[in-house]
Amino acid sequence: MNKNYGTWIAAAGLAGCLCLATAALAQNSPKGEMVIGSVDVTAKVAHINHKTREVTLKAADGSETSFVADAAVQNLDQVKKGDVVTATYTEALAYEVMKKGGKPSADTTVAAAAAAPGAKPAGAIGQNTTVTVAITAIDAKAPSVTFKGPDGKKQTVKVASADKLQGVSVGDMVVISYTEAIAVKVDKKK
């Protein structure tokens, strides 16, 4: 078995979740934008009790965090003191203005992946929520837009620049996609 299998499965899960966010921008539209942020955290296993499933991680700054690994965490018996745990948290926000008609809607998709039995623990989970809203008013002076969501409620939000409102009209639909994902892997101590 490939010793990097856990790394690959975690990376594939994270990439799949991010693809969900970029799908909203794949269509040809007059306005759209995406913002992505990612944080990597690495720590060493300072202590592990396989019977109680208690794990203590030590960060590079010396701070320690303890937790009890859930029963859903597979392959915990493969983790040893000194192993390196890496977690990558990523979130993406994308929006796209659609000139076509439509109805406000909301949808959430969850995707997950885990390492094979016997491998070092690794996994990824992500969630993508897509909400479609209808623009009901535009104030170029503020600048702001008012929209109606799937629940029928109206909300006004500021726009970063009035330039973002060019080509946007009352009645346009805005598809907003928010994705967050975390991938965790364990590597042998070096």
Secondary structure, DSSP 4 states (H G I P E B T S, - for coil): --TTHHHHHHHHHHHHHHHHHHGGGSS--SEEEEEEEEEEEEEEEEEEETTTTEEEEEETTS-EEEEEPPTT-TTGGG--TT-EEEEEEEEEEEEEEE-S----EEEEEEEEEEPPTTSPPEEEEEEEEEEEEEEEEEETTTTEEEEE-TTS-EEEEE-S-GGGGTT--TT-EEEEEEEEEEEEEEE---
